[in-house]
Amino acid sequence: MKKIKTIMNVVNPTNDEPGRIDLYGTVGVDPWSGDEQSITAKGVKKAIEQIDGDSVDVHINSYGGIAFEGIGIYNVLKESDKTVNVYIDAIAASAASLIAMAGDTIFMPKNAQLMVHHASTLEYGNANDFEKVIQSLNAMDKSMILTYESRFKGTEAELRELLDAETFLTSDEALAFGFVDKIVDYDSDEDDSDESNADIKNRLFSKYSKEPIAAEAKEDTSTSEDSSKEAVIDLDIKEPQESFAEKLINLI
């Protein structure tokens, strides 16, 4: 993939509009070019401090970079006393997807994508060196999973399957899984994709059970015990012949 030119800038408006921080390009200092414009927790913290208002719009377009730097930026945004609105302008991948999880509200255009995967690295050395690397990567995965779990609606096992598959998520998929709150359609005057919790729940039910459930069905309390069991959402899939990542194609 062609490298995204790194831009990290802050706009402090003079009116009542939110401040804006653009996070485009590499997360963490680029080890190949030493890009001084790389996106860092230190830089984001300084940018937040420059914004006078109570809210900030954070726009992301990044393939990722250093995972710990992404978690650091996530925590800087979460620790802020401002309302944080995250916009995934095109792609929030890898470490950048961790940053996106910090939004109080996360917006994703219908043509954007979000990608999640396991921590990875490069190493040279002997067996002992690689054993240490494996331990470090497993610990890094735990930190990443904790970050995603603040949003993800499924189980940890299902989340790990998404990471195993290095999964690219469309806006519909990201919304259904809880990674974003609203799908943005810039060609429309209205945002008609703002689903309620019930809508999202029904999406997940339809995906896992293969049987769509109508929203109004929850008002019928006269069903028998057997039929009421069908309304329980069971996210613990027991279908070893089909992986969770493969089920993504069944999404609406």
C-alpha positions in Angstrom: 0.0 0.0 0.0 1.2 3.5 -0.8 2.3 5.4 2.2 0.0 8.0 3.6 1.7 11.3 3.9 2.0 12.0 7.6 0.1 15.1 8.9 -0.5 15.8 12.5 -2.0 19.3 13.0 -4.5 21.0 15.3 -7.1 23.6 14.6 -8.5 25.7 17.4 -11.6 27.5 16.0 -12.6 31.0 17.1 -16.3 30.1 17.4 -18.3 27.5 19.3 -17.4 24.6 16.9 -15.2 21.7 18.2 -11.5 21.9 17.9 -9.9 19.5 15.3 -6.9 17.2 15.3 -5.9 15.5 12.1 -4.0 12.2 12.5 -2.8 11.1 9.1 0.0 8.7 8.4 2.4 6.7 10.6 1.6 6.1 14.3 4.8 6.5 16.2 8.2 7.6 14.9 8.8 5.9 11.5 11.8 3.6 12.1 12.7 3.8 8.4 12.6 7.5 7.7 12.6 9.0 11.2 9.7 11.2 10.1 9.4 14.1 12.6 5.8 14.5 11.7 4.9 11.0 13.0 1.8 10.7 15.2 2.8 10.4 18.9 1.1 10.5 22.3 3.3 13.4 23.2 2.2 15.4 20.1 -1.5 14.5 20.6 -1.3 15.6 24.3 0.2 18.9 23.3 -2.5 19.4 20.6 -5.3 18.7 23.1 -3.9 21.3 25.5 -4.0 23.9 22.7 -7.7 23.5 22.2 -9.8 25.9 24.3 -13.3 24.4 23.8 -15.0 21.5 25.5 -14.9 19.1 22.5 -12.5 18.0 19.8 -13.0 16.2 16.4 -10.2 13.7 15.8 -9.8 12.7 12.1 -7.9 9.5 11.4 -6.4 8.2 8.1 -3.6 5.7 8.9 -2.4 2.2 8.2 -1.1 2.2 11.8 2.4 1.8 13.2 3.7 1.2 16.7 1.0 -0.5 18.9 2.1 1.0 22.2 2.1 4.5 20.7 -1.5 3.8 19.6 -2.5 2.8 23.1 -0.7 5.8 24.5 -2.7 8.1 22.2 -5.9 6.3 23.1 -5.2 6.9 26.8 -4.3 10.6 26.2 -7.7 11.1 24.5 -9.6 9.1 27.2 -7.9 11.1 30.0 -8.9 14.4 28.3 -11.7 16.4 29.9 -13.0 17.1 26.4 -15.7 15.3 24.4 -13.9 13.4 21.8 -15.5 12.7 18.4 -13.5 10.4 16.2 -13.9 10.3 12.4 -12.4 7.5 10.4 -11.8 9.4 7.2 -10.6 6.5 5.0 -8.8 3.8 7.0 -8.0 3.2 10.6 -5.8 0.1 10.6 -3.7 -1.6 13.3 -2.4 0.9 15.8 -4.7 3.6 14.3 -7.7 1.4 15.0 -6.7 1.4 18.7 -6.7 5.2 18.7 -10.2 5.3 17.1 -11.6 3.3 20.1 -11.1 6.4 22.3 -14.0 8.3 20.8 -17.0 9.2 22.9 -18.7 8.9 19.5 -17.0 7.3 16.5 -18.1 8.2 13.0 -17.3 6.1 9.9 -18.1 7.1 6.3 -19.9 4.3 4.4 -16.8 3.8 2.2 -14.2 3.8 4.9 -12.6 0.7 6.6 -11.2 -0.4 9.9 -8.7 -3.1 10.3 -7.7 -5.2 13.3 -4.9 -7.8 13.7 -2.5 -9.3 16.2 0.7 -7.5 17.3 3.6 -8.2 15.0 7.3 -7.4 14.9 10.6 -8.2 13.2 13.4 -10.0 15.1 16.8 -11.5 14.5 18.5 -13.8 16.9 18.5 -17.3 18.5 15.7 -19.4 19.9 15.9 -17.6 23.3 15.5 -14.3 21.5 12.4 -15.5 19.7 10.8 -17.0 22.9 11.1 -13.5 24.5 9.6 -12.0 21.4 6.6 -14.4 21.6 6.1 -13.5 25.3 6.2 -9.8 24.4 3.7 -10.2 21.5 1.3 -12.1 23.7 1.4 -9.4 26.3 0.9 -6.8 23.6 -2.1 -8.7 22.3 -3.7 -8.6 25.8 -3.3 -4.8 25.9 -4.9 -4.5 22.4 -7.7 -6.8 23.3 -8.5 -4.8 26.4 -8.7 -1.7 24.3 -11.0 -3.3 21.7 -13.2 -4.9 24.3 -14.2 -1.4 25.5 -16.3 -1.4 22.3 -16.7 -4.9 20.9 -20.1 -6.5 21.4 -18.9 -10.1 21.0 -16.8 -12.4 23.1 -13.1 -12.4 23.6 -12.8 -15.6 21.6 -14.6 -14.0 18.7 -12.5 -10.9 18.9 -9.4 -13.1 18.8 -10.7 -14.7 15.6 -11.0 -11.3 14.0 -7.4 -10.6 15.0 -6.3 -14.0 13.7 -7.8 -13.2 10.3 -6.3 -9.7 10.1 -9.8 -8.5 9.4 -10.8 -5.5 7.3 -14.2 -4.3 8.4 -16.7 -2.3 6.4 -18.7 0.5 8.1 -21.7 -1.9 8.4 -19.6 -4.6 10.0 -17.8 -2.1 12.3 -21.2 -0.7 13.4 -22.7 -4.2 14.0 -19.7 -5.2 16.2 -19.8 -1.9 18.2 -16.5 -0.5 16.9 -18.3 2.6 15.6 -21.5 4.5 16.5 -22.6 6.1 13.3 -22.2 5.6 9.6 -21.7 8.9 7.7 -23.1 9.3 4.2 -21.7 12.5 2.8 -23.9 12.2 -0.3 -27.1 12.4 1.8 -28.5 15.3 3.8 -29.4 12.9 6.6 -27.6 10.3 8.5 -30.0 7.4 8.3 -27.6 4.8 9.7 -27.8 5.8 13.3 -29.0 2.5 14.7 -30.3 2.1 18.2 -29.0 -0.5 20.5 -32.0 -2.7 19.7 -31.3 -2.4 15.9 -27.6 -3.4 16.5 -28.7 -6.3 18.7 -31.1 -7.5 16.0 -28.3 -7.3 13.5 -26.1 -9.5 15.6 -29.0 -11.9 16.3 -29.7 -12.2 12.6 -26.0 -12.8 11.9 -25.5 -15.5 14.4 -28.8 -17.3 14.3 -29.4 -17.0 10.6 -33.0 -16.0 11.6 -33.9 -12.3 11.5 -35.9 -11.1 14.5 -38.4 -8.2 14.2 -38.1 -5.3 16.6 -41.8 -5.4 17.5 -41.5 -9.1 18.5 -40.1 -8.0 21.9 -43.5 -6.6 22.8 -45.1 -10.1 22.7 -44.9 -11.5 26.2 -47.3 -14.4 25.6 -44.9 -16.7 23.9 -44.2 -20.2 25.2 -41.0 -21.1 27.1 -39.6 -22.8 24.0 -40.2 -19.8 21.7 -38.9 -17.4 24.3 -35.6 -19.1 24.2 -35.2 -18.1 20.6 -34.9 -14.5 21.7 -31.7 -15.1 23.6 -28.6 -13.8 21.9 -25.9 -16.5 22.1 -22.6 -15.1 20.9 -20.8 -18.4 21.9 -20.7 -20.0 18.5 -20.5 -23.8 18.5 -20.1 -24.3 14.7 -16.4 -25.4 14.3 -17.0 -26.0 10.6 -17.3 -22.2 10.0 -15.0 -19.6 11.5 -16.2 -16.3 12.9 -14.2 -14.4 10.3 -16.0 -16.4 7.5 -19.3 -15.3 8.9 -18.6 -11.7 8.1 -19.8 -12.3 4.5 -23.3 -13.0 5.9 -23.6 -9.5 7.2 -26.3 -7.3 5.6 
